[in-house]
Amino acid sequence: MGVWQSYRLRIQRKRWLIRAFRKRRELKPVADRTGLIRPDDILVFCTQRNERVRLPYYLRYYRDMGVNHFLFVDNASTDGSLDYLADQSDVSVWHSGASYKRARFGVDWLNWLQMKHGHGHWCLVVDPDEFLIYPFCDTRPLRALTDWLDASSIKSFSAMLLDMYPKGRLDEQPYEEGRNPIDIACWFDSGNYTQRKNRAFGNLWIQGGPRSRVFFRDKPAKAPALNKIPLVKWDRRYAYVSSAHMLLPRGLNQTFDEWGGEKASGILLHAKFLNTFTAKAAEELERGQHYAASVEYKAYAARLGDDPDLWCNWSEKYINWRQLEILGLMSKGNWA
């Protein structure tokens, strides 16, 4: 990368940090327990709206993994999510009625909270329907992974978003509060993925899975990105550029090995496709607060009239992380 390009990215990073600082005024603290955060705590950052039914299992999942504190931005929920989060002793929550879209789809809000509270911590950015899987997660807590990353001088950890879905119609198995959604959405696409390198930011851009196969089959290049870098040893000088897809400084995006080896990586099991999805997609399409004029939700609306079955003859049933490594979707790298 040339000197001029490096300078432009540095200026862009400063711009995002200034923008996040200004957007802090859109956040109103509802329950601020950040004074309880200890220097070595692992933190989760999340923006949510009307995810009340998902929150109990989501919190339990990451607590069991070893997360110490959760920092939420609630974007004008109407389903009791805000009150529920405010009652949790390990949660700090802010409310915002401002435009999610004008906050760069929540990135500005989380950049500010990470700038203020995440410095020096391992920070995990995951939505309420995303569940991190990493090598040895069945026997080792998240802190074992972050300790190894620290010892290896690695500051960021990638995880591909793996869309999970049920076999049959999406509305056949109602989701109940507190249940593991992967018990219902336990199938995934194992091999229809493409990747290319983003020359400007240095990250891999991954597309494919059932959303590409079903909703964007005529325009696969417009399918949602599946690459994410959700786990970062945060520094107040860092900034996410686009959701958790890429960051600045640019070096944080280089989570893959260009010399023939493999770096350790994980998977985000994405439990979007439950019986709640049709109503959620309709609500978000009406709000028009998502990326590229909500093109993703327009695609969902065009296909959801028949409540499609996303399962196909090539679908794989999820077993464990070792299965995902065998399929080449994640890697333990040199973490033994």
C-alpha positions, -999 to +999 in steps of 0.1 A: +000+000+000+014+034-010+021+064+013-009+083-001-033+055+005-020+050+040-025+087+047-061+086+034-070+057+056-055+075+086-075+106+079-106+084+074-101+067+108-098+101+125-130+112+108-149+081+121-136+088+156-147+124+155-181+114+141-185+088+170-176+115+195-203+138+181-229+110+180-225+103+217-251+130+223-277+106+207-272+081+236-291+085+268-279+062+297-306+041+312-285+018+334-248+027+334-229+001+354-196+006+336-180+015+369-181-022+377-159-031+348-125-045+359-093-040+339-092-075+325-129-080+318-141-093+284-168-070+271-197-075+246-210-045+226-244-047+208-270-026+192-305-040+194-342-032+186-372-054+197-352-085+204-367-092+238-375-129+231-339-136+221-321-118+249-323-143+278-305-171+258-281-146+242-270-133+276-267-168+291-247-180+261-220-153+264-220-154+302-213-191+301-185-184+276-168-160+300-180-125+291-180-102+321-200-072+310-225-062+282-229-027+267-261-023+247-276+005+227-313+001+225-327+018+194-363+027+204-376-008+212-413-012+219-413-048+232-399-044+267-362-050+257-350-019+273-365-026+307-353-062+306-317-051+299-318-024+325-326-050+351-295-072+344-267-066+369-239-072+343-255-049+316-251-013+309-276+001+284-282+033+266-313+044+247-314+062+214-344+073+194-322+087+167-318+073+132-300+040+130-291+047+094-276+081+102-255+066+129-239+044+101-262+015+111-252+018+147-214+018+141-210+053+153-227+045+186-206+014+193-174+031+182-181+058+209-188+032+236-157+012+227-136+043+226-148+053+261-152+019+278-134-007+257-098+006+257-074-022+268-102-048+268-110-077+245-142-066+230-167-087+212-193-071+188-222-095+182-259-091+174-286-109+194-288-135+167-251-142+165-233-169+185-195-172+184-179-206+179-141-208+181-116-237+182-120-258+214-150-237+225-165-269+239-136-273+264-120-239+267-136-205+278-132-174+258-105-162+281-083-191+270-086-178+235-079-142+244-049-152+265-035-172+236-041-142+212-023-119+237+006-143+240+008-145+202+006-107+199-026-110+178-050-081+183-080-093+162-099-125+155-121-132+125-153-153+123-173-159+092-211-154+096-227-188+090-265-185+082-284-212+101-319-223+091-345-250+099-356-278+077-391-269+065-411-237+066-397-210+089-430-208+108-432-246+116-413-245+148-421-214+170-391-200+189-396-198+227-378-174+250-347-190+266-343-218+241-311-223+221-321-211+185-297-236+170-319-264+182-344-251+156-321-235+130-296-263+129-288-265+091-263-246+070-247-243+036-213-260+036-197-250+004-212-223-018-190-194-007-168-169-026-141-147-013-120-118-026-096-095-011-106-059-004-076-040-017-083-008+002-088-023+037-069-056+033-098-078+045-115-107+028-149-101+014-170-133+017-205-140+002-227-170-003-249-193+019-287-195+018-292-157+015-272-157-017-287-190-029-323-181-022-328-143-019-300-131-042-297-160-067-301-136-097-277-110-083-252-129-060-228-099-060-254-080-040-257-107-014-248-097+022-212-099+033-204-128+057-169-117+068-166-103+103-139-094+128-160-095+160-132-099+186-106-072+190-082-061+218-095-026+217-076+006+216-094+040+217-077+049+184-094+020+166-127+023+146-151+000+129-157+011+094-187-011+084-205-031+110-179-056+122-168-063+087-137-042+088-117-018+109-090+008+109-061+007+113-059-015+083-036-041+099-065-054+121-082-067+090-054-090+080-067-120+099-057-145+072-023-159+061-012-150+026+017-174+026-001-207+024-007-214+061-039-208+082-045-184+110-070-193+138-105-182+130-140-188+142-176-188+131-206-167+141-237-190+140-263-167+126-298-176+138-317-150+118-341-175+102-366-184+129-404-181+128-400-145+140-381-135+109-410-127+085-425-101+109-390-087+117-382-083+080-415-065+073-408-041+102-373-033+091-384-028+055-410-003+066-385+015+088-360+018+059-330+021+082-307-005+067-278-005+042-282+004+005-318+016+007-327-017+026-319-038-005-315-069+017-349-065+032-365-058-002-351-092-013-365-109+017-399-094+011-399-105-025-394-141-015-411-144+019-446-143+006-444-181+003-424-185+035-396-203+017-379-235+029-342-227+029-332-263+032-318-281+001-302-315-007-268-300+000-276-287+035-255-298+064-267-304+099-246-286+125-227-309+150-198-289+165-168-267+157-147-296+146-172-303+118-168-267+107-130-270+107-131-301+086-154-283+061-128-255+059-151-228+073-129-221+103-094-230+115-076-236+148-044-225+131-014-231+154-035-229+186-032-264+200 
